[in-house]
Amino acid sequence: MRQFDVIIIGGGVVGSAIARELTRYRLSIAVMEKNPDVVCETSGRNSGVVHGGFAYDEGTLKARLCVEGNRGMDALARELGFRFIRCGKVLVGKSQEDYASLQRTMAQGARNGATGLSLIDKDELARVCPAAVGEFAMLSETSGVLDPFGYTIAIAENAAQNGARYFLEHTVTGLSREGGHWQVRTDRGDFAARWVVNAAGLGCGEISDMLGLTGYRVIGSKGDYIILDKHTGELLPMPIYPVPSNTYMGIHVTNTTDGNVIVGPNAEWIDDHAQFAYYGVPQENIDYLAESASDIWPHIHKKDYIRNYSGILPKWVDENGKIQDFKIEMRPEIAPNAVNLVGIESPGLTAAVPIGRYVAQMMREAEPFEANPAFDPVRRPIARFADMDDAARGEAIAHDPDYGEIICRCEQVTRAEILRAIHNPLGVRTVTGVKLRTRAMMGRCQGGYCQMRIAQMIGEELGVPAREMTYGRAGSWLFSGEMGESGVDA
Ligand SMILES: Cc1cc2nc3c(=O)[nH]c(=O)nc-3n(C[C@H](O)[C@H](O)[C@H](O)COP(=O)(O)OP(=O)(O)OC[C@H]3O[C@@H](n4cnc5c(N)ncnc54)[C@H](O)[C@@H]3O)c2cc1C
């Protein structure tokens, strides 16, 4: 049986941030991830906003770890090479009630340690965010946007480069204590570990039960989005939010690090865990999002829609349905050497790295770990042809002629970038694995031109037969029916 010091269940941004943090110590670490990539669930299905930390109750982990995550984001982005823009954000209001609510939000933010918050009038709003519709706003200067795929992948790849082993398409099905160790059963064999960490996102309740830490009620909050074509980004310098309620930030419009605009999310509560894998976006929700968000940003037109997506937040609620704080606990009397994370909903993206540090600190208080002198926090991203000037392009092509062949025309992604993505350190073999690492297929034509070429390259480079080629999630076969043995060209 394969044995590790630590097994982390769930390879999303939180599990990967914990894995990366633990690679600072001399530990053997495995990450069990049920999907074929680390961004198949919530970490790849969100707004990508780096929150300021004002929206959470004082004294909560959500507030503390969000503020910490926000403060550290510039340095982290430099270290790991993902896209982050500290562009600010506005919450726009129209009524006296809205104004009072924004005053309360601002005071809460100040108590949480959030900085750069101010109430601005209509003229100032028109200056900082000309297209926003509102009589006044709260400006959060420290808020920003990041590329959620690049961010999660960067953290995971850096963890892998520092020695964490990723077991993709391994679903944890059972946990038990045997001989002072955890036995971790998966659908692809058993593993043993001294420590286990539950970072299973939407599966946190089930893994918590397996640890014997029962009684958590976890519900889903599903939010749908519309993605708008890139030219709309010029009209949105920063995210625009409505005035939030206690439980929901409201339908907002968000600029992305690559120039698109996303509209959403709504919030539909789901109690049935069987629905946690349903990511469909009904037409009536799309219409509702557009109508609602047009009140704060009047540039949403059907001609600019290029895709939809949705994400599901795991919310831990009490018996009355009241949303709880992040739960990060060790209860050795029931589950020795286990860290249990429940309800890591928003701002989990912003807070992921501080969560990783928090978990590592809890473990180190129980057992001293020896430092790993070989730990390297720096990861080199794939250099993007689309970002280069002519001189840099010439140099890149001289160094590697594959930079001279464009595969994705919309996003100007070259063969060199796609090859680097195919040979990623996590061993991801899907078409969306390439898409989310390079932006190929993310442009106006959504892969109409390059998707088959990319599938063919994966087949050639990794020896994946056409019959086994998947788009993204397990079972998302690209080809079905009769097919010649020669592969995708047949
Ligand atoms: C609509 C929406 C908008 C959001 N917007 C923001 C935002 O703007 N800013 C922000 O800070 N946060 C935001 N969030 C929250 C943020 O995305 C999450 O808190 C964060 O991604 C959680 O990361 P995670 O690693 O815990 O979850 P996940 O990414 O879901 O990772 C958990 C992993 O565990 C795996 N897993 C589950 N069960 C098992 C099992 N039995 N065996 C093996 N693997 C398993 C899953 O496959 C999954 O990959 C948003 C979330 C949503 C849904």
The ligand as an ORCA input file, in Angstrom:
! r2SCAN-3c Opt
* xyz 0 1
  C     -20.364     31.399     -7.873
  C     -19.134     31.561     -7.029
  C     -18.458     32.773     -6.978
  C     -17.332     32.920     -6.152
  N     -16.617     34.075     -6.208
  C     -15.530     34.231     -5.429
  C     -14.763     35.412     -5.501
  O     -15.019     36.280     -6.338
  N     -13.713     35.557     -4.648
  C     -13.400     34.606     -3.724
  O     -12.484     34.812     -2.938
  N     -14.080     33.437     -3.677
  C     -15.116     33.222     -4.516
  N     -15.802     32.042     -4.510
  C     -15.405     31.013     -3.551
  C     -14.214     30.194     -4.032
  O     -14.328     29.879     -5.400
  C     -14.134     28.915     -3.188
  O     -14.185     29.240     -1.835
  C     -12.854     28.152     -3.445
  O     -12.665     27.922     -4.816
  C     -12.907     26.849     -2.680
  O     -11.808     26.064     -3.041
  P     -11.764     24.550     -2.631
  O     -10.435     24.053     -3.006
  O     -12.211     24.414     -1.216
  O     -12.938     23.889     -3.486
  P     -12.883     23.113     -4.886
  O     -12.259     23.895     -5.944
  O     -14.293     22.656     -5.120
  O     -11.946     21.895     -4.568
  C     -12.356     20.774     -3.838
  C     -11.902     19.563     -4.611
  O     -12.196     18.394     -3.871
  C     -12.456     17.368     -4.786
  N     -13.176     16.316     -4.088
  C     -14.412     16.381     -3.532
  N     -14.737     15.207     -2.975
  C     -13.687     14.377     -3.188
  C     -13.429     13.017     -2.874
  N     -14.324     12.264     -2.220
  N     -12.254     12.477     -3.268
  C     -11.331     13.223     -3.934
  N     -11.533     14.508     -4.264
  C     -12.692     15.083     -3.894
  C     -13.261     18.058     -5.874
  O     -13.200     17.368     -7.098
  C     -12.621     19.429     -5.943
  O     -11.697     19.557     -7.000
  C     -16.891     31.839     -5.360
  C     -17.553     30.612     -5.465
  C     -18.652     30.462     -6.295
  C     -19.319     29.132     -6.424
*
